[in-house]
Amino acid sequence: MSRTSTTQSPPRRRTALLAASTLLLTAGATATVLSPSAGAAAPGCTVDYKVTNEWSSGFGANVTVTNTGDPVSGWTLEWSFGGNQQVTQHWNAGITQSGAAVTAKNVSWNGSLATGASASFGFNASHSGTNAVPAVFKLNGVTCNGGTGPTDPPTDPPPVGSRVDNPYAGAKVYVNPEWSAKAAAEPGGTKVSDQPTGVWLDRIAAIEGVNGGMGLRDHLDEALRQKGSGELAIQLVIYNLPGRDCAALASNGELGPTEIGRYKTEYIDPIAQILADPKYAGLRIVTTVEIDSLPNLVTNVTPRPTATPNCDVMKANGNYVKGVGYALAKLGAVKNVYNYVDAGHHGWLGWDDNFGASAQIFKQAATAEGSTVANVHGFIVNTANYSALKEDHFTINDTVNGQSVRTSKWVDWNRYTDELSYAQAMRNELVRIGFDSKLGMLIDTSRNGWGGTARPTGPGATTSVDTYVDGGRYDRRIHLGNWCNQAGAGLGERPQAAPEPGIDAYVWMKPPGESDGSSKAIPNDEGKGFDRMCDPTYTGNPRNNNNMSGALPDAPVAGHWFSAQFQELLKNAHPAL
C-alpha cells in the first residue's frame, strides 16, 4: 500500500557515523546524505540515492542532489560503486563510468542550481552479488560525506506469508523469461529486456501453459529462483471473466456471458490452489484483477450512447460483479497475495458521471460472493493503456482568454488531465466510501512515455484553449478514447516503488510489444475477435467521438508479439533509453 509496514525489514539497512555528515539507509534501499550541523565544514550538498527496483541481474536507481552551498551554473556528481555494478542506461544526466568510478553531469536544462535547489536523474545498472549503496559522494569535487562507522544489525523480517503495506517496497520484481527473451531478440531490446512485466493468465489453459510455454507453477518456481535470499514480488494478471471486456471485441475471452460456474471452478479455484501452496509462501504475489470489465457497467450500458448489447447483458446477469467478488475472496484468502482491482483510466472514468458511479461498482464487487473490502489491497489504473503519467504544460485549473482548459476538445470537461492526478483522486474517493485508508495504487507506465521528437517542450500557444492544450500535451493520441496499438507511443517511466504519495508503484503490467488486437480479422482459438478500433482506417464510434482509431497497421491478435510496435515504443521512450 502507500506506506511502509513497521514490521518490514528493509533489504539493506545501516547507519553510518560520518566526520562531516550522516549517511542514512532507509526502507527501499534509500541512501540519504544529510547536511552537517551548523558550524561544521559544510560540503554544500545533500544527496538522496534511492534504489527503486532490483531484479536478478540488475537494478534501477534515482538520485537527487541538492545544493546547500553557493549557487552553481553546472554540476558534476561523483561516486564509486563497491561491487561490479555497471551503468547500462541513464536519463536526465550524462553518466560515464571507469571501473567502479561513476561521473554524472548535468544536462542542458538542469545545470543551474541556486542555493537549496535540486536536480534529479536516474539510471539502470547491471550487477551480481551484493549491491551496496555508495558511501561517498562529491559535488563539483567537494566531498559531501566522510568515512563509514559502525552498522546497526538488521531488524527481523516479516513472518513468511504475512502482508506488508507495499509489496514493492524493498523487493525485487519478477522478470518474465518468456517476455524477456522476445524483447532481447529485438534490435535495441536488451536495453529493457531485464524489466519486470506482468504474467497474463488470460485463459484456463494458461494455468498449465499454452503451446509448451510456462504455466503458473513454472513462473512461481522461476520467481523463487530469482528471489534468492531477499524479497520478490511477482505480478499476475487475472483476466478471464465471463463475457470479458464487453465493449471491445479484440479482448473478448473464451467464456460466454453465463459461464460464471466455469470461471469459478476451472479458472479461479485452480489458481488459488496453486498460490496457496506453502512452497510459495515467501513470495509477494501481486494480482491485477480483471481489467476492462467493471467500468463497462457504468459507461457502456443503456441508456448511454456508448452502450453495447454485450455490456447490457453483463449488467443484467451480474456476472462481472460476481466474478470479481469471487476472485477477490478466493485469492484474498491466501495471506501473501495482494489484490489490486482494475480502476480504468482518466480518459475513461475521469468525467463526473463516470467517476463516483465506478467507485461504487468497485465496492459492490469487492463485497460480493463473500468478499469484503479487506480483500482489496489496492487498485491499478492505466492497465494496457496510453494515458500520460503527468502533463506538465497545462493543468485542469488553467484558463486561456477566460476559457477553462476543461472546455478544450481534448479535455472535453474531464476532471483530470493525466493518470497521476486521476489515480490519487480515485484513491481518495475509494477511501471515502469505505476502502482501507492505507489503500495503494499502481499505475501502468509501460506505454505512456510519449517521447521522441514530437514531445512538446513547453505550453502551446495561447491563441485559444485548444491551441494551448494541443500544443503542450504529451499524449499525442487523436482522442483519449483510442486504446489499440497507438501510433507514436513510447515506453514510460521504468518500474519503481513508491514514486508518489498514495502510489505503491509504477509498473509495466502490460508487457511492451504485445499487441492490443489485430488490424484485421484473424481466425484464432483464443476467443479474441476483431475490433475496428484496431483498424488504422476506422473512422470511429461514439466511444472515441467518431475520430480515427490512431492504430498501427499490420497488428497480430491481442497478446501476440508485435515487433513494429515494440520498435516504436523503444524509439519514443520517455525517459529516453
N, C-alpha and C positions, 0 to 999 in steps of 0.2 A: 504494500500500500504506500501511502505518501510519506510515512515516517519510518525510521529505522527502529526495530524492536530493541528494547533494552536487554533482551536475553540473547541477542545475536552477537556472536564473536566476529569481529572484522577479520578478513583474511590475513592482514599484516598489521600489527599494532605495536608501536614503540614510542616512548617518549625520550627524547634526547636533550640533555642539557648542553647548551652551546655557549661559547665565550661571548658572542655578540648578539645572539638571538636564539629563538627556540624553534625546533623542528617538531611538529606535532602530526602524527599519523592518526587518522580517524577512520570510522567505518567507511567501507567502499574504497579503501586504499587511497586516501587523500592525504597528501603531504602539504602542510601549510607552513611557510616560513614567516613567522610573526616578527613585527618590528621590535627592536630593542627598547628598553625603557629610556625615559628622558635622561639626558646627561651622558649616555653611553656614546661610543664612537659609531654613530648611525651609518649603516651602509646605504641607506636611502632607497630601500626596496622591500617589498614583500612578494612572495611567490606562492601561488596555490597550484600544486601539481596533483592532478586527480586522475587515477586510473579508472576509466569509465566502463571498461569491459575487458574481459580476458577469455581466451579460448586456448585450445591445446598447444598452438604453435605461435601465439602472439597476443597482443593487447592493444587497446586504444587508450589515449590519454588526452586530457585537456589541461592547458597551462594558462594561468592568468598572472601577469606580472604587474604590480602596482608601484608607481614611482612615488616614494615618500621624500625624495630629496628635491634638488633644484629641477626646473623644467628641462627636458631634453628634446632635441629635434629628431633623434634617431636612437634606436636601442639595439643592443646585442645581448642575448642571454646565453650563458654557457653553463654546462654541467657535464658530468661524466657518469655513465652507467656503471654499475658494479658487476654486471654479468655480460652475457653475449647479446644483449639487445641491439637490434639494428632497425633504424627508422626506415620504413618502406614507403610511406606516403605522408603528406602533411598539407595543412591548409592554414591560411591567414598569417603565415610566416614563411620565410625561406629557411630551410633547415639543411645543414650539411653535417656529415659525421666522418671522423677519422679515428678508427679504432673505437675506443669507448667514449671519446670526447665528442660532444654534440654542441653545435652552434646554431642558435635560432636568431634570425634577424628580421626586423620589421619589414612589412611590405609598404607600398607607396602611401596607402591611406591610413595606416595606424602607427606611424613613426613618431609623431609629436605627442609627448606625454607631459602635461602640466603636473605640478605637484598634486598628488592624490589621484591622478588619472591612471587608468588601467588599460591593458591590451591583452587580448586572449587569442590563443591559437591551439591547434590540435594536431595530433599525429597518430598513425598506426605504426606498430613495430613488431618484428618477429622476435622470438626468444625461446629458449629452452632452459629448464632448470628453474632457479629462483629468479624473481623479478623484483628486486629491492628498489624502493623509491630512492632517487638520488639524494644525497645528504648535503651537497654544497652547490649553490648557485652563484653566478657572478653576473651582475648587470653592468654593462659597459666597463668591464674589467674590475669592478669593485665587488668584493666578496660580501654576500648577503648573510652568510651564516658560517660558523666555525666547525670545530670537530664534534664528534658524537660522544655521548656519555652513556650511562647505563641504560638498559632496556627494561621495560615492565614485562612481567610474564603475561601470556595471553589469557583472556578470560575463557570460561568454559563454553564450548559450542552449544547451540540449542539441541534439545533431545532429538534423536532421529525420528523423522516423521512429523515433527511439530511445525507449525507455520510461523513465519516471520512476517513483519509488516510489509516489506517489499522484497519479493523473491529474487529480484535482480540485483539488489544491493550486496556487494561483496562476493558476487558469484560469477563464474564463467557462464556463457550461454552456448548451448549445443550447436555445433556446426554440422549440418546435414551432409554426409559424404556424397550422397547422390546429386544434390544440387551443386555442391562444391566442385565436383568433377565436371559437370556441364559448364559451369562458369569458367573454370580454369582452362577448358578446351577452347574458349573463345579468345580471339586476339585482345589482349589487354585485360582479360578476365581475372588473371591472377592477382590483380590489384584489390579485388573484393571477394575472391573465392573462399577466403577464410572468415567471412562474416556469418553470424548466426541468422538463420531463417526459420520460419515455421514449417512443421511437418503436417501436411494436409491429409486428414483421414476423410476423404470426400465420397467414399462408398464402402459398403460392407467388406468387399474384397481387400481393401487397403489395410485392414486389420492384420491380415496374414501376409500381405504383399502381393502386388499386381505384376504379372508377367516376369516373375523371377526377381522382382525388386524387394527392397527391405520392407518388412512388416513392422508392426508396432513394437513387438518384443526385440526385433533387431535394432531398432532405433534406441530403445531403452538400454539395451546391452552396450551399444556403442557409446551412449551417454555416460554410462558407468565407467567405461574406459577413459573417456575424455575428462571425466570428473577428477580422477586421481584422488588425492587426499583433501582437496578443497571442496567448495560448494559449486554446484552446477544447476542451472535451470534449463529445462527442455521445453520447447513451445509446441503444443499440439493444436491443430485447428479441427474442431468438431463441427462437421459440415455435411449433414445428410438428412435434414428434416423431410417429412412427407411434403410433397408439393413444393420443394425447395425453390426459393427466390422466384416468387410468383409473378414478378414484373419483368424478369429478364430471362429469355429463353436460353441464352448461351450458358447459363449456370444452373439450369434445371438439373435435378438429380434422378436417381434410379427409383425412388419410392413415390408411388402415387399419392394423391391428396389424402386418402383414407387409410394409408398403411402405417398408422401410428403403432400398431402392435409389433410389426416387423422392426420399426425404428427402435423400440424398447428392447425387444428380446434378441434381435440379431445384430444390433449395432451398439447401442449404449451399454447393455449388460456385459457383453464380452470385453469392451474397452475398460469398463470399471473393474472387472475381474482381474484383468492384466495389471492395471495400475495399482491395485491393492496388494499385489504380490510383495511380500516383505523384502524380497531381493531389491526392490526399487525404492524402499522407504527413505533412503538417503538422498534421493533426487528431489529437486523442486520442480514439480510438474505444472506448467502453466497451460491452461486450456483457454482458447478463444472459442466461445460457444455460439455457434450458428449465426454467421454473418448474413446480412442482406435479407432478413426474413421478418422479424418482429416489426420494424418500422413500416413495412408494407401494409400492415393492418391499419395504419393511420393515413398514409399518404396515397395509397393506390387502390382504394376501395370506393364503392358508390357512396355518396354522390359526387366524389371528386372527378374533375375532367380527366385526371390521370388514371382512373380506375381501370383494372383489368378483370376479366371474368375469373381468372385463376385466383387472384387475391380476394375477390368476393367469396369464393368457395372456402379459402383458408380461414377467413374471418368467421364465416358461418359455422364451420366444423370445429374450430378452436384447437386444431392440432399443432399450430405453431406454438401457442401458449402452453399446451400440454407437453409437447415435446421438449421445449426448453426447460420447463419446470422439472420434468423427469430427469433430464440430463444433469441439471444442477444438483438435484437431490442425490442421485447415484454417485456422481463424481465428487460432490462435496463431502460425501461420507468418507472419502479417502483423505487422511489427515495431511498428506504432503501435496495435495492438489490445490491449485489456485485458479478458481474460475473467473474469467473475465468475459462478460457478455458484450456482444457487439452493439454499439450505440450509433451506427451510421456515421455521418459526417456533416459538416456545417452546410454544405451545398445541398443537403437533403432535408435535414431536420432543423436548420437554423431559423426558419420562419416561425412567427408567433403561433400559428395554428398547427404546427407540427411538433414544436419543442416540448411543451408541457404534456401534450397528449401522448407522445412517445415515451416520456419518462414514466407515465402511468402504466403504459403497456409493459414496460420493463419490470415494474413492480408486480404487476399481475402475473407475469410469467415466473418471476422469482418466488412467488408464493403459491404456485400451482403444483399439483401432483405430489403433495407432501413436502415441498421445498420451503425454505424460509430465506429471508434476505441475508441471513448469516452464511449461506452457501455462495454468495457473490462476493468475491474478493475485490473486484473492480470491474471496469468497463474498458473497451477498446474502441477507438474512433479511427476513421480513415482507412479501415482494412481494405487492402487491394484497390485503394482509390488514389486520387492525384491531387487533392486539395493542398495548397501551400501550407507549410507549417506556420509561418508568420509573415504577414505582409507588412513590410517596413515603411512603405512610402505613402500609405493612407490609413486612416482609422475610421471606425464606424461613426465617430463623432465629428468628422471633418465636414466643412461646408465649402462650396465654391459658388461665388456670386449669389449667396443666400440660399443655395440649394444643398440639401443634405446628401452625403455620399449614398445614403440608403435609396435615394431616388434614381441612382445611375442604373443603366441597363444591366451591368454586371452584377451589382449587389442586389438589385431588384427587391428592396425592402427587407432583405435578410437582416438579422440582428448581429451577424458575425462576419468577419472578413477572412478568417483563417482558422486552422484546426486547433491551435493552441488556445485561443480565446474561447472557442466553442467547447473544447474538452473541459476547461476549467469551469465554464458556466454550467455545463451539463452535470459535472460533478457536484456543484453547489445545489442544483435542483434535486438531484437524486438523494443527497444527504437530507435536504429539506423534507422530502416525502417519506423518509424512514430508513434509508440505507445507512450503513455504518459511517460514522463521522470520519473514520480513517480510510475511507474508500480511496483506492488508487486508480489512475487512468493510464492507459497505454495509447500511444499514437504511432500508427504505421507510417514510417517515413521512407519506405522502400522505393517509392516512385514519385515523390513530390518535391524534388530538388529544383526543377525548372531553372537550371543553369545554362551555360553556353552563351553564345554571342547575343541571343535575344533577351537575356536577363536585364531588366532595367536597372540603372544605377541611381535613379532619383525619381521624384514625383513626376507625373505627367503634367502637361500644360494646363493652365487654369482657364482655358477658353470656355470650357463647360465642365460640368460634373463628370461627363463621360470621358472627355479627353484626359481629365485629371486621373481618373481611376484606371482607364485602359492603358494610359502611358506609363503608369507606375506599378501595375500589378505584376507579380512574378508568375502567377498561374496564367499560362498562355492558352488555355483551352478556349474553344469557341463559346462554350456555355458550361456553367457549373454542373449541369445535368449530364454531361458527357462522361462516360465511365469506361469505355472499351478501348484498350491499346492506343492510348492517346499520343498523337504525334507531338514531338517537341519536349516530352517529359524527360526527367533525369533522376538519377539516384539522389535521395535526400540525405538528411543527417544520418551518420552511422549509428548503429545501435549503441545506446548508453543508458545507464541507470540514473534515475532521479535528476533529470536535467532541469526541471522547473517545479515550482510548488504544486502539489497535488498530482504530479505526473510520475508514475512509477518508472517508466522507461520510454525511450524511443525504440521502436522495434522494426525489423523487416519481416513482418508476418507473411506478407505476400512475397514469395521468392522472385526476385527480379529475373526477367527472362521467360517467365511462364505466362502464356497467353491468357487474355481475358475471355476470348471467344473467337470463333472463326469468321473470316471475312466473307465467306460464302458457305452454303450448306455442305457439310461433310458428314457422311454416314459414320456412326460410331456406336459402340456398345456401352457407353457410359451414361446414357440418358441426356446428353447435352445437345440442345437444339441450336438452331441458327437464329441469332438476334440481329435485326437490321442495324442496331446501334453499333455493331462491329463491322459494318459495311461502309467503306470510306465514301461511297456515292450516295448514301442515305441522307435525305433532307430533313429527317427528324420527326418528332411527335410531341404531344403536349408536355411530356416529362422533360424535354430539353427545349421547350418553346419553339419547336419546329425549326431548329438550326441543323446545320450539317453535323455529322457524327464526330468528325475530327479523328477518326480511327486510322491506324496504319493499314496498308494493304497486305494481302497475302498471309494473313494470320492463320495459324492452325487452331484446332479445337482447344477450348479452355483447359488450362493446366498443362498443355504440351509446350515443348521448348520452342521459343520464337526468337531466333538468332538476331534478326533485324531489329527487334525491339530492344534486346539486350545491348546491342551496339549503340543504339540511340541513347539508352539510359546511361551508359558509360560516358558518351560524348557530352551529355548535358548534365552531368552530375554536379550537385552543389551541396556541400563544399566539393570543389573540383578534386579529381583523383591526382 
